[in-house]
Amino acid sequence: MDRAEKRELVTGLNDAFSNAGSVVVAHYAGITVAQMNDLRS
């Protein structure tokens, strides 16, 4: 990814986050598919 692509990506993320009421970031390392499905329901 070159610098222009990074700049475009960051601009898009900035627009999305500035218009969002809240943002949730999660890291699901080590969780199985079955556990993820249980978490979603």
Backbone hydrogen bonds, N-H to C=O, Kabsch-Sander energy under -0.5 kcal/mol:
donor,donor_aa,acceptor,acceptor_aa,energy
6,K,2,D,-2.2
7,R,3,R,-2.4
8,E,4,A,-2.1
9,L,5,E,-2.4
10,V,6,K,-2.8
11,T,7,R,-2.2
12,G,8,E,-2.1
13,L,9,L,-2.5
14,N,10,V,-2.6
15,D,11,T,-2.2
16,A,12,G,-2.3
17,F,13,L,-2.9
18,S,14,N,-2.3
19,N,15,D,-1.2
20,A,17,F,-0.7
28,Y,26,A,-0.5
31,I,28,Y,-1.5
36,M,32,T,-2.2
37,N,33,V,-2.5
38,D,34,A,-2.1
39,L,35,Q,-2.1
40,R,36,M,-2.1
41,S,37,N,-1.4
